[in-house]
Amino acid sequence: MGVHEGLAAKVGGPVFEPGDEGYDDERTGFQTADPHRPGVIVGAVGAEDVRAAVEYAAARGLPVAVQNTGHGLPLAAAGGLLISTRRMTGLRIDPEARTAWIEAGVRWGQVIPEAAEHGLAPLSGSSPGVGAVSYVLGGGAGLLTRRYGYAADHVRVIEVVTADGRLRRVTPGSELFWALLGGRANFGVVTGLEIGLVPVTRLYGGGLYFDTEHVADVLEAWRAWSATVPDEMTSSIALMPVPDVPAFPEPLRGRHVAHVRIAYLGDDGERLIAPLRAVAPRLIDTVGEMPYTESGTIHNEPPVPMAYHATNFAFGELGGETTRELLDLVGPGAPDTAIVEIRQLGGAMARRPSVPNAVGNRDAEYVVGVLSRLGPGAAEGVAVLHGRVADALEKKSSGRLLNFLFGANATPEQVRASYEPEVYRRLAALKAEYDPSNLFRLNHNIPPAARPARTAEGRRGE
């Protein structure tokens, strides 16, 4: 009999303990570098399972972690309770209201085709395999957000289980609603949310791939070009050392390529990207009209779980000196290489939403991400390389973006840098109100603010 046998009687979904069949599959997500090692896992099938699991954990002082796909695993749960939401896949589209109700286990790949049947699209990210709810709670910087703003700006209702074991329904105007949108899992386990959809069925998009000798020129051309484009254009560039293996298209194998990603809501896309096509011949050019249901092909990110170390740096403006430093550190010909991704932000993302939320660093115009895959024995060398990148970029950076703090290596300082100081202080104060014991700490954690000590005189006056 397991230690947590009593928990199994309280929930409808499966319960796993170390050594049980299915335990390893349940605890492992997309990020395989440092998977969860919880004392018990609840495979929740609905909000009541989540509520029962949180109540059980709180009564025993067990820290709680939550996982759907495990793309953004910030801290592995060791000995605590893991709530796996992957079975909570309820989805309802309301075409008249242009909204979707999304349960905690839904991925964007489920929402996109169902919304498309009604001529609508979600403000989804670059990978259809990412969990929708966790993406939205971190802000949600995707393919249409320069035109429509962060996904979090379109949330209407949130259902969440807080540390006291209560299932709450929160709406705009409440402090908890504000904090969850940007504060992620610090304030409870979100079981579902309602979010607005946009009237998009097609876009002009795809990828431009350039060979190794053109990487520096393409990067500089994209940097200058991106400062001139309208809000309807969302783009990014990735610099990637591509392994010489059959899993990748033959023209890219064994090369260090520049991959420009285009997602444009306009009628003059050919004219707009002509300066990029003119820089150099393309190894592959997939840019053209496409239905939004094919939007996952724009970034074409690998769906296979992997071990990786990653970080990001936000910039108010991206100077040529910064991009040259990146090339010297991890570009073609550098002693060590990594995947570099630069996404343009700004546009509607910089504007304050009609319903405020805690999404931080809206003034950032670009975010630079650096990612290294981790092979056997590579962790120490990768850490040194990322340290050199941080030394070069940190002093110029305006902060971090929470959505891109993934890879099981987010530090408290990086989490704090994901918010303006006053927003972080407000979040910490609300954390002290809703989760004073920091039950939800296996995340991008915001510790509860210390409550002021009451004097004897103050107590007498109560």
Secondary structure as UniProt FT lines:
FT   TURN            3..4
FT   HELIX           5..8
FT   TURN            9..10
FT   STRAND          15..16
FT   TURN            18..19
FT   TURN            21..22
FT   HELIX           23..27
FT   STRAND          40..43
FT   HELIX           47..60
FT   STRAND          64..67
FT   TURN            71..72
FT   STRAND          81..84
FT   TURN            86..87
FT   STRAND          91..94
FT   TURN            95..98
FT   STRAND          99..103
FT   TURN            104..105
FT   HELIX           108..116
FT   TURN            117..119
FT   TURN            128..129
FT   HELIX           132..137
FT   HELIX           145..148
FT   HELIX           151..154
FT   STRAND          155..161
FT   TURN            163..164
FT   STRAND          167..170
FT   TURN            172..173
FT   HELIX           175..183
FT   HELIX           184..186
FT   STRAND          189..196
FT   STRAND          202..210
FT   HELIX           212..214
FT   HELIX           215..226
FT   TURN            227..228
FT   TURN            231..232
FT   STRAND          233..241
FT   TURN            246..247
FT   HELIX           250..252
FT   TURN            253..254
FT   STRAND          256..264
FT   HELIX           269..277
FT   TURN            278..279
FT   STRAND          284..285
FT   STRAND          288..291
FT   HELIX           292..294
FT   HELIX           296..299
FT   STRAND          308..315
FT   HELIX           320..330
FT   TURN            332..333
FT   STRAND          339..344
FT   HELIX           347..350
FT   TURN            362..363
FT   STRAND          366..373
FT   TURN            376..377
FT   HELIX           379..393
FT   TURN            394..396
FT   HELIX           402..404
FT   HELIX           412..416
FT   TURN            417..418
FT   HELIX           421..434
FT   TURN            436..437
FT   HELIX           456..460
//
